[in-house]
Amino acid sequence: MDERVRKVSAGNGYPIQELKDQIRELTQHQLHLLEAFQSALQQLEALGCLLKDLSKGLVDFYTLRDGQLAFLCWKLGEERINYWHDIDSGYAGRQPL
Protein backbone atom coordinates (compact mmCIF):
# COMPACT_ATOMS: atom_id res chain seq x y z
CA MET A 1 0.00 0.00 0.00
CA ASP A 2 1.23 3.47 -0.84
CA GLU A 3 2.62 5.28 2.25
CA ARG A 4 0.38 8.33 1.71
CA VAL A 5 -2.74 6.13 1.40
CA ARG A 6 -1.78 4.33 4.62
CA LYS A 7 -1.31 7.62 6.50
CA VAL A 8 -4.61 9.06 5.26
CA SER A 9 -6.58 5.89 5.92
CA ALA A 10 -5.13 5.66 9.45
CA GLY A 11 -6.75 9.03 10.18
CA ASN A 12 -10.19 8.19 8.71
CA GLY A 13 -9.43 10.18 5.60
CA TYR A 14 -7.36 12.88 7.31
CA PRO A 15 -3.61 12.88 7.54
CA ILE A 16 -2.59 12.15 11.13
CA GLN A 17 -0.24 15.14 11.37
CA GLU A 18 -3.02 17.53 10.33
CA LEU A 19 -5.23 16.09 13.06
CA LYS A 20 -2.43 16.49 15.62
CA ASP A 21 -1.88 20.10 14.51
CA GLN A 22 -5.59 20.88 14.81
CA ILE A 23 -5.73 19.34 18.27
CA ARG A 24 -2.66 21.34 19.33
CA GLU A 25 -4.24 24.60 18.03
CA LEU A 26 -7.54 23.89 19.76
CA THR A 27 -5.77 23.06 23.01
CA GLN A 28 -3.79 26.31 22.88
CA HIS A 29 -6.97 28.26 22.14
CA GLN A 30 -8.72 26.57 25.06
CA LEU A 31 -5.84 27.49 27.38
CA HIS A 32 -5.98 31.10 26.16
CA LEU A 33 -9.74 31.23 26.87
CA LEU A 34 -9.20 29.75 30.34
CA GLU A 35 -6.52 32.34 31.14
CA ALA A 36 -8.81 35.15 29.93
CA PHE A 37 -11.66 33.80 32.08
CA GLN A 38 -9.42 33.54 35.15
CA SER A 39 -8.22 37.12 34.60
CA ALA A 40 -11.80 38.41 34.29
CA LEU A 41 -12.78 36.50 37.44
CA GLN A 42 -9.86 38.05 39.35
CA GLN A 43 -10.93 41.52 38.19
CA LEU A 44 -14.48 40.81 39.33
CA GLU A 45 -13.25 39.65 42.74
CA ALA A 46 -10.99 42.71 43.05
CA LEU A 47 -14.15 44.81 42.81
CA GLY A 48 -15.62 42.86 45.74
CA CYS A 49 -17.91 40.68 43.62
CA LEU A 50 -18.38 36.94 43.88
CA LEU A 51 -19.44 34.93 40.84
CA LYS A 52 -21.99 32.52 42.27
CA ASP A 53 -23.38 30.84 39.15
CA LEU A 54 -21.75 31.24 35.76
CA SER A 55 -24.65 29.71 33.80
CA LYS A 56 -27.16 32.14 35.37
CA GLY A 57 -24.76 35.08 35.39
CA LEU A 58 -25.32 35.39 39.13
CA VAL A 59 -23.09 37.76 41.09
CA ASP A 60 -23.18 38.64 44.80
CA PHE A 61 -21.70 41.69 46.54
CA TYR A 62 -21.02 41.91 50.27
CA THR A 63 -23.05 44.49 52.17
CA LEU A 64 -24.21 45.29 55.67
CA ARG A 65 -27.95 45.09 56.22
CA ASP A 66 -29.22 46.12 59.64
CA GLY A 67 -25.68 45.62 60.97
CA GLN A 68 -25.46 42.06 59.63
CA LEU A 69 -23.27 40.84 56.81
CA ALA A 70 -25.39 40.01 53.75
CA PHE A 71 -25.18 39.88 49.97
CA LEU A 72 -26.62 42.17 47.37
CA CYS A 73 -27.60 39.90 44.50
CA TRP A 74 -27.60 40.60 40.75
CA LYS A 75 -28.39 38.27 37.85
CA LEU A 76 -27.52 38.77 34.19
CA GLY A 77 -30.38 40.54 32.44
CA GLU A 78 -31.46 42.53 35.47
CA GLU A 79 -31.12 46.28 34.95
CA ARG A 80 -29.89 46.95 38.46
CA ILE A 81 -29.32 45.35 41.83
CA ASN A 82 -32.82 44.83 43.22
CA TYR A 83 -32.32 41.92 45.62
CA TRP A 84 -30.42 40.89 48.69
CA HIS A 85 -30.10 37.70 50.75
CA ASP A 86 -28.50 36.45 53.96
CA ILE A 87 -25.02 34.99 53.67
CA ASP A 88 -26.37 31.48 54.28
CA SER A 89 -29.64 31.58 52.33
CA GLY A 90 -28.28 31.95 48.81
CA TYR A 91 -30.24 32.65 45.64
CA ALA A 92 -33.37 30.89 46.94
CA GLY A 93 -33.53 33.41 49.78
CA ARG A 94 -33.44 36.52 47.57
CA GLN A 95 -35.60 39.33 48.82
CA PRO A 96 -36.40 42.67 47.20
CA LEU A 97 -34.47 45.67 48.50
N, CA, C and O atoms as a GROMACS GRO file, in nm:
protein
  388
    1MET      N    1   0.085  -0.117   0.000
    1MET     CA    2   0.000   0.000   0.000
    1MET      C    3   0.090   0.124   0.000
    1MET      O    4   0.192   0.128   0.068
    2ASP      N    5   0.051   0.221  -0.076
    2ASP     CA    6   0.123   0.347  -0.084
    2ASP      C    7   0.129   0.411   0.056
    2ASP      O    8   0.030   0.409   0.129
    3GLU      N    9   0.243   0.467   0.092
    3GLU     CA   10   0.262   0.528   0.225
    3GLU      C   11   0.161   0.639   0.252
    3GLU      O   12   0.108   0.648   0.362
    4ARG      N   13   0.134   0.723   0.154
    4ARG     CA   14   0.038   0.833   0.171
    4ARG      C   15  -0.103   0.776   0.196
    4ARG      O   16  -0.174   0.826   0.283
    5VAL      N   17  -0.143   0.675   0.123
    5VAL     CA   18  -0.274   0.613   0.140
    5VAL      C   19  -0.285   0.555   0.280
    5VAL      O   20  -0.388   0.567   0.345
    6ARG      N   21  -0.178   0.491   0.327
    6ARG     CA   22  -0.178   0.433   0.462
    6ARG      C   23  -0.195   0.541   0.568
    6ARG      O   24  -0.272   0.523   0.662
    7LYS      N   25  -0.123   0.654   0.553
    7LYS     CA   26  -0.131   0.762   0.650
    7LYS      C   27  -0.271   0.824   0.652
    7LYS      O   28  -0.325   0.853   0.758
    8VAL      N   29  -0.328   0.845   0.535
    8VAL     CA   30  -0.461   0.906   0.526
    8VAL      C   31  -0.566   0.812   0.582
    8VAL      O   32  -0.655   0.854   0.656
    9SER      N   33  -0.557   0.684   0.546
    9SER     CA   34  -0.658   0.589   0.592
    9SER      C   35  -0.649   0.568   0.743
    9SER      O   36  -0.750   0.540   0.808
   10ALA      N   37  -0.530   0.581   0.800
   10ALA     CA   38  -0.513   0.566   0.944
   10ALA      C   39  -0.585   0.678   1.020
   10ALA      O   40  -0.620   0.661   1.137
   11GLY      N   41  -0.607   0.791   0.954
   11GLY     CA   42  -0.675   0.903   1.018
   11GLY      C   43  -0.817   0.920   0.969
   11GLY      O   44  -0.870   1.032   0.973
   12ASN      N   45  -0.881   0.811   0.922
   12ASN     CA   46  -1.019   0.819   0.871
   12ASN      C   47  -1.033   0.922   0.760
   12ASN      O   48  -1.131   0.995   0.756
   13GLY      N   49  -0.937   0.927   0.672
   13GLY     CA   50  -0.943   1.018   0.560
   13GLY      C   51  -0.865   1.147   0.581
   13GLY      O   52  -0.851   1.226   0.488
   14TYR      N   53  -0.815   1.169   0.701
   14TYR     CA   54  -0.736   1.288   0.731
   14TYR      C   55  -0.594   1.246   0.764
   14TYR      O   56  -0.573   1.147   0.835
   15PRO      N   57  -0.499   1.318   0.714
   15PRO     CA   58  -0.361   1.288   0.754
   15PRO      C   59  -0.343   1.307   0.905
   15PRO      O   60  -0.390   1.406   0.961
   16ILE      N   61  -0.278   1.214   0.968
   16ILE     CA   62  -0.259   1.215   1.113
   16ILE      C   63  -0.195   1.345   1.160
   16ILE      O   64  -0.239   1.402   1.260
   17GLN      N   65  -0.093   1.393   1.092
   17GLN     CA   66  -0.024   1.514   1.137
   17GLN      C   67  -0.118   1.634   1.136
   17GLN      O   68  -0.111   1.718   1.225
   18GLU      N   69  -0.206   1.643   1.036
   18GLU     CA   70  -0.302   1.753   1.033
   18GLU      C   71  -0.396   1.746   1.154
   18GLU      O   72  -0.428   1.849   1.214
   19LEU      N   73  -0.438   1.626   1.188
   19LEU     CA   74  -0.523   1.609   1.306
   19LEU      C   75  -0.449   1.652   1.433
   19LEU      O   76  -0.505   1.720   1.518
   20LYS      N   77  -0.324   1.612   1.446
   20LYS     CA   78  -0.243   1.649   1.562
   20LYS      C   79  -0.227   1.801   1.569
   20LYS      O   80  -0.236   1.860   1.677
   21ASP      N   81  -0.203   1.864   1.455
   21ASP     CA   82  -0.188   2.010   1.451
   21ASP      C   83  -0.317   2.080   1.492
   21ASP      O   84  -0.314   2.179   1.566
   22GLN      N   85  -0.430   2.029   1.444
   22GLN     CA   86  -0.559   2.088   1.481
   22GLN      C   87  -0.585   2.073   1.631
   22GLN      O   88  -0.633   2.166   1.696
   23ILE      N   89  -0.554   1.958   1.684
   23ILE     CA   90  -0.573   1.934   1.827
   23ILE      C   91  -0.483   2.028   1.907
   23ILE      O   92  -0.527   2.085   2.007
   24ARG      N   93  -0.359   2.045   1.865
   24ARG     CA   94  -0.266   2.134   1.933
   24ARG      C   95  -0.320   2.279   1.931
   24ARG      O   96  -0.316   2.347   2.033
   25GLU      N   97  -0.369   2.324   1.815
   25GLU     CA   98  -0.424   2.460   1.803
   25GLU      C   99  -0.546   2.478   1.894
   25GLU      O  100  -0.559   2.579   1.963
   26LEU      N  101  -0.635   2.380   1.892
   26LEU     CA  102  -0.754   2.389   1.976
   26LEU      C  103  -0.718   2.390   2.125
   26LEU      O  104  -0.780   2.462   2.204
   27THR      N  105  -0.621   2.311   2.162
   27THR     CA  106  -0.577   2.306   2.301
   27THR      C  107  -0.518   2.440   2.343
   27THR      O  108  -0.547   2.489   2.452
   28GLN      N  109  -0.436   2.500   2.257
   28GLN     CA  110  -0.379   2.631   2.288
   28GLN      C  111  -0.488   2.738   2.298
   28GLN      O  112  -0.483   2.824   2.385
   29HIS      N  113  -0.586   2.731   2.210
   29HIS     CA  114  -0.698   2.826   2.214
   29HIS      C  115  -0.777   2.810   2.343
   29HIS      O  116  -0.816   2.908   2.406
   30GLN      N  117  -0.800   2.685   2.382
   30GLN     CA  118  -0.872   2.657   2.506
   30GLN      C  119  -0.795   2.712   2.626
   30GLN      O  120  -0.856   2.769   2.717
   31LEU      N  121  -0.665   2.696   2.629
   31LEU     CA  122  -0.584   2.748   2.738
   31LEU      C  123  -0.590   2.902   2.742
   31LEU      O  124  -0.596   2.961   2.849
   32HIS      N  125  -0.587   2.964   2.624
   32HIS     CA  126  -0.598   3.110   2.616
   32HIS      C  127  -0.732   3.156   2.673
   32HIS      O  128  -0.737   3.253   2.749
   33LEU      N  129  -0.841   3.088   2.636
   33LEU     CA  130  -0.974   3.124   2.687
   33LEU      C  131  -0.980   3.106   2.839
   33LEU      O  132  -1.039   3.189   2.908
   34LEU      N  133  -0.920   2.999   2.889
   34LEU     CA  134  -0.920   2.975   3.034
   34LEU      C  135  -0.844   3.085   3.107
   34LEU      O  136  -0.889   3.132   3.211
   35GLU      N  137  -0.730   3.126   3.053
   35GLU     CA  138  -0.652   3.234   3.114
   35GLU      C  139  -0.731   3.365   3.113
   35GLU      O  140  -0.730   3.439   3.211
   36ALA      N  141  -0.800   3.393   3.002
   36ALA     CA  142  -0.881   3.515   2.993
   36ALA      C  143  -0.995   3.511   3.094
   36ALA      O  144  -1.025   3.612   3.158
   37PHE      N  145  -1.058   3.395   3.110
   37PHE     CA  146  -1.166   3.380   3.208
   37PHE      C  147  -1.113   3.401   3.350
   37PHE      O  148  -1.175   3.471   3.429
   38GLN      N  149  -1.000   3.340   3.382
   38GLN     CA  150  -0.942   3.354   3.515
   38GLN      C  151  -0.906   3.500   3.544
   38GLN      O  152  -0.925   3.547   3.656
   39SER      N  153  -0.855   3.570   3.444
   39SER     CA  154  -0.822   3.712   3.460
   39SER      C  155  -0.948   3.794   3.486
   39SER      O  156  -0.949   3.880   3.575
   40ALA      N  157  -1.054   3.768   3.410
   40ALA     CA  158  -1.180   3.841   3.429
   40ALA      C  159  -1.238   3.811   3.567
   40ALA      O  160  -1.292   3.901   3.632
   41LEU      N  161  -1.229   3.688   3.612
   41LEU     CA  162  -1.278   3.650   3.744
   41LEU      C  163  -1.199   3.722   3.854
   41LEU      O  164  -1.258   3.766   3.953
   42GLN      N  165  -1.068   3.733   3.838
   42GLN     CA  166  -0.986   3.805   3.935
   42GLN      C  167  -1.023   3.953   3.940
   42GLN      O  168  -1.025   4.014   4.047
   43GLN      N  169  -1.051   4.011   3.824
   43GLN     CA  170  -1.093   4.152   3.819
   43GLN      C  171  -1.226   4.170   3.890
   43GLN      O  172  -1.246   4.267   3.963
   44LEU      N  173  -1.317   4.077   3.868
   44LEU     CA  174  -1.448   4.082   3.933
   44LEU      C  175  -1.431   4.073   4.085
   44LEU      O  176  -1.494   4.149   4.158
   45GLU      N  177  -1.348   3.982   4.131
   45GLU     CA  178  -1.325   3.965   4.274
   45GLU      C  179  -1.254   4.086   4.334
   45GLU      O  180  -1.279   4.121   4.449
   46ALA      N  181  -1.166   4.150   4.256
   46ALA     CA  182  -1.099   4.271   4.305
   46ALA      C  183  -1.198   4.384   4.329
   46ALA      O  184  -1.172   4.473   4.410
   47LEU      N  185  -1.310   4.381   4.260
   47LEU     CA  186  -1.415   4.481   4.281
   47LEU      C  187  -1.505   4.445   4.399
   47LEU      O  188  -1.596   4.521   4.434
   48GLY      N  189  -1.481   4.329   4.461
   48GLY     CA  190  -1.562   4.286   4.574
   48GLY      C  191  -1.681   4.202   4.533
   48GLY      O  192  -1.774   4.185   4.612
   49CYS      N  193  -1.680   4.150   4.414
   49CYS     CA  194  -1.791   4.068   4.362
   49CYS      C  195  -1.756   3.921   4.368
   49CYS      O  196  -1.639   3.883   4.356
   50LEU      N  197  -1.857   3.839   4.387
   50LEU     CA  198  -1.838   3.694   4.388
   50LEU      C  199  -1.927   3.633   4.281
   50LEU      O  200  -2.049   3.649   4.285
   51LEU      N  201  -1.867   3.564   4.186
   51LEU     CA  202  -1.944   3.493   4.084
   51LEU      C  203  -2.002   3.369   4.149
   51LEU      O  204  -1.928   3.279   4.190
   52LYS      N  205  -2.134   3.363   4.159
   52LYS     CA  206  -2.199   3.252   4.227
   52LYS      C  207  -2.247   3.144   4.132
   52LYS      O  208  -2.245   3.026   4.167
   53ASP      N  209  -2.289   3.182   4.012
   53ASP     CA  210  -2.338   3.084   3.915
   53ASP      C  211  -2.311   3.137   3.775
   53ASP      O  212  -2.376   3.231   3.730
   54LEU      N  213  -2.216   3.078   3.709
   54LEU     CA  214  -2.176   3.124   3.576
   54LEU      C  215  -2.288   3.108   3.475
   54LEU      O  216  -2.311   3.197   3.393
   55SER      N  217  -2.360   2.996   3.479
   55SER     CA  218  -2.465   2.971   3.380
   55SER      C  219  -2.581   3.069   3.393
   55SER      O  220  -2.645   3.102   3.294
   56LYS      N  221  -2.609   3.116   3.515
   56LYS     CA  222  -2.716   3.214   3.537
   56LYS      C  223  -2.664   3.358   3.529
   56LYS      O  224  -2.743   3.452   3.519
   57GLY      N  225  -2.532   3.374   3.533
   57GLY     CA  226  -2.476   3.508   3.539
   57GLY      C  227  -2.505   3.573   3.673
   57GLY      O  228  -2.537   3.691   3.680
   58LEU      N  229  -2.496   3.495   3.779
   58LEU     CA  230  -2.532   3.539   3.913
   58LEU      C  231  -2.410   3.588   3.989
   58LEU      O  232  -2.310   3.518   4.002
   59VAL      N  233  -2.420   3.713   4.037
   59VAL     CA  234  -2.309   3.776   4.109
   59VAL      C  235  -2.361   3.832   4.241
   59VAL      O  236  -2.468   3.894   4.246
   60ASP      N  237  -2.285   3.810   4.348
   60ASP     CA  238  -2.318   3.864   4.480
   60ASP      C  239  -2.212   3.966   4.520
   60ASP      O  240  -2.097   3.958   4.479
   61PHE      N  241  -2.256   4.063   4.602
   61PHE     CA  242  -2.170   4.169   4.654
   61PHE      C  243  -2.193   4.177   4.804
   61PHE      O  244  -2.308   4.182   4.849
   62TYR      N  245  -2.087   4.178   4.882
   62TYR     CA  246  -2.102   4.191   5.027
   62TYR      C  247  -2.163   4.326   5.060
   62TYR      O  248  -2.137   4.427   4.994
   63THR      N  249  -2.245   4.326   5.165
   63THR     CA  250  -2.305   4.449   5.217
   63THR      C  251  -2.337   4.429   5.364
   63THR      O  252  -2.334   4.317   5.415
   64LEU      N  253  -2.367   4.537   5.430
   64LEU     CA  254  -2.421   4.529   5.567
   64LEU      C  255  -2.567   4.566   5.560
   64LEU      O  256  -2.604   4.668   5.502
   65ARG      N  257  -2.651   4.484   5.619
   65ARG     CA  258  -2.795   4.509   5.622
   65ARG      C  259  -2.839   4.497   5.767
   65ARG      O  260  -2.832   4.390   5.827
   66ASP      N  261  -2.885   4.607   5.823
   66ASP     CA  262  -2.922   4.612   5.964
   66ASP      C  263  -2.808   4.563   6.053
   66ASP      O  264  -2.832   4.493   6.152
   67GLY      N  265  -2.685   4.599   6.018
   67GLY     CA  266  -2.568   4.562   6.097
   67GLY      C  267  -2.519   4.420   6.076
   67GLY      O  268  -2.422   4.379   6.140
   68GLN      N  269  -2.584   4.345   5.990
   68GLN     CA  270  -2.546   4.206   5.963
   68GLN      C  271  -2.487   4.194   5.824
   68GLN      O  272  -2.532   4.260   5.730
   69LEU      N  273  -2.386   4.109   5.811
   69LEU     CA  274  -2.327   4.084   5.681
   69LEU      C  275  -2.427   4.011   5.592
   69LEU      O  276  -2.488   3.913   5.634
   70ALA      N  277  -2.444   4.060   5.470
   70ALA     CA  278  -2.539   4.001   5.375
   70ALA      C  279  -2.482   4.018   5.235
   70ALA      O  280  -2.373   4.073   5.217
   71PHE      N  281  -2.557   3.972   5.137
   71PHE     CA  282  -2.518   3.988   4.997
   71PHE      C  283  -2.624   4.069   4.922
   71PHE      O  284  -2.744   4.045   4.937
   72LEU      N  285  -2.579   4.163   4.842
   72LEU     CA  286  -2.662   4.217   4.737
   72LEU      C  287  -2.650   4.117   4.624
   72LEU      O  288  -2.544   4.057   4.605
   73CYS      N  289  -2.756   4.098   4.548
   73CYS     CA  290  -2.760   3.990   4.450
   73CYS      C  291  -2.805   4.044   4.314
   73CYS      O  292  -2.908   4.110   4.304
   74TRP      N  293  -2.727   4.016   4.211
   74TRP     CA  294  -2.760   4.060   4.075
   74TRP      C  295  -2.747   3.942   3.980
   74TRP      O  296  -2.656   3.860   3.992
   75LYS      N  297  -2.840   3.934   3.884
   75LYS     CA  298  -2.840   3.827   3.785
   75LYS      C  299  -2.837   3.890   3.646
   75LYS      O  300  -2.902   3.992   3.621
   76LEU      N  301  -2.763   3.830   3.557
   76LEU     CA  302  -2.752   3.877   3.419
   76LEU      C  303  -2.891   3.901   3.362
   76LEU      O  304  -2.979   3.816   3.372
   77GLY      N  305  -2.910   4.018   3.302
   77GLY     CA  306  -3.038   4.054   3.244
   77GLY      C  307  -3.116   4.151   3.331
   77GLY      O  308  -3.206   4.220   3.282
   78GLU      N  309  -3.082   4.157   3.460
   78GLU     CA  310  -3.146   4.253   3.548
   78GLU      C  311  -3.081   4.390   3.527
   78GLU      O  312  -2.958   4.400   3.518
   79GLU      N  313  -3.164   4.494   3.520
   79GLU     CA  314  -3.112   4.628   3.495
   79GLU      C  315  -3.027   4.682   3.609
   79GLU      O  316  -2.932   4.757   3.586
   80ARG      N  317  -3.060   4.644   3.729
   80ARG     CA  318  -2.989   4.695   3.846
   80ARG      C  319  -2.996   4.592   3.957
   80ARG      O  320  -3.062   4.489   3.945
   81ILE      N  321  -2.928   4.622   4.066
   81ILE     CA  322  -2.932   4.535   4.183
   81ILE      C  323  -3.062   4.563   4.257
   81ILE      O  324  -3.079   4.672   4.313
   82ASN      N  325  -3.151   4.467   4.258
   82ASN     CA  326  -3.282   4.483   4.322
   82ASN      C  327  -3.305   4.386   4.437
   82ASN      O  328  -3.409   4.392   4.503
   83TYR      N  329  -3.210   4.298   4.463
   83TYR     CA  330  -3.232   4.192   4.562
   83TYR      C  331  -3.115   4.180   4.659
   83TYR      O  332  -3.003   4.224   4.630
   84TRP      N  333  -3.143   4.122   4.771
   84TRP     CA  334  -3.042   4.089   4.869
   84TRP      C  335  -3.077   3.954   4.930
   84TRP      O  336  -3.190   3.906   4.915
   85HIS      N  337  -2.982   3.893   4.999
   85HIS     CA  338  -3.010   3.770   5.075
   85HIS      C  339  -2.906   3.753   5.184
   85HIS      O  340  -2.796   3.807   5.176
   86ASP      N  341  -2.943   3.677   5.288
   86ASP     CA  342  -2.850   3.645   5.396
   86ASP      C  343  -2.731   3.568   5.339
   86ASP      O  344  -2.741   3.507   5.232
   87ILE      N  345  -2.622   3.571   5.410
   87ILE     CA  346  -2.502   3.499   5.367
   87ILE      C  347  -2.530   3.351   5.348
   87ILE      O  348  -2.476   3.290   5.256
   88ASP      N  349  -2.612   3.292   5.432
   88ASP     CA  350  -2.637   3.148   5.428
   88ASP      C  351  -2.755   3.106   5.342
   88ASP      O  352  -2.769   2.988   5.310
   89SER      N  353  -2.842   3.199   5.303
   89SER     CA  354  -2.964   3.158   5.234
   89SER      C  355  -2.947   3.141   5.083
   89SER      O  356  -3.021   3.065   5.022
   90GLY      N  357  -2.853   3.210   5.024
   90GLY     CA  358  -2.828   3.195   4.881
   90GLY      C  359  -2.940   3.248   4.793
   90GLY      O  360  -3.029   3.319   4.840
   91TYR      N  361  -2.933   3.213   4.666
   91TYR     CA  362  -3.024   3.265   4.564
   91TYR      C  363  -3.170   3.239   4.600
   91TYR      O  364  -3.257   3.324   4.576
   92ALA      N  365  -3.198   3.124   4.658
   92ALA     CA  366  -3.337   3.089   4.694
   92ALA      C  367  -3.394   3.184   4.798
   92ALA      O  368  -3.515   3.198   4.810
   93GLY      N  369  -3.307   3.250   4.875
   93GLY     CA  370  -3.353   3.341   4.978
   93GLY      C  371  -3.356   3.487   4.935
   93GLY      O  372  -3.367   3.576   5.019
   94ARG      N  373  -3.344   3.513   4.806
   94ARG     CA  374  -3.344   3.652   4.757
   94ARG      C  375  -3.470   3.725   4.799
   94ARG      O  376  -3.581   3.672   4.791
   95GLN      N  377  -3.450   3.847   4.842
   95GLN     CA  378  -3.560   3.933   4.882
   95GLN      C  379  -3.543   4.069   4.816
   95GLN      O  380  -3.430   4.114   4.796
   96PRO      N  381  -3.653   4.135   4.780
   96PRO     CA  382  -3.640   4.267   4.720
   96PRO      C  383  -3.579   4.367   4.818
   96PRO      O  384  -3.599   4.358   4.939
   97LEU      N  385  -3.505   4.461   4.765
   97LEU     CA  386  -3.447   4.566   4.850
   97LEU      C  387  -3.557   4.658   4.902
   97LEU      O  388  -3.529   4.753   4.976
   0.00000   0.00000   0.00000
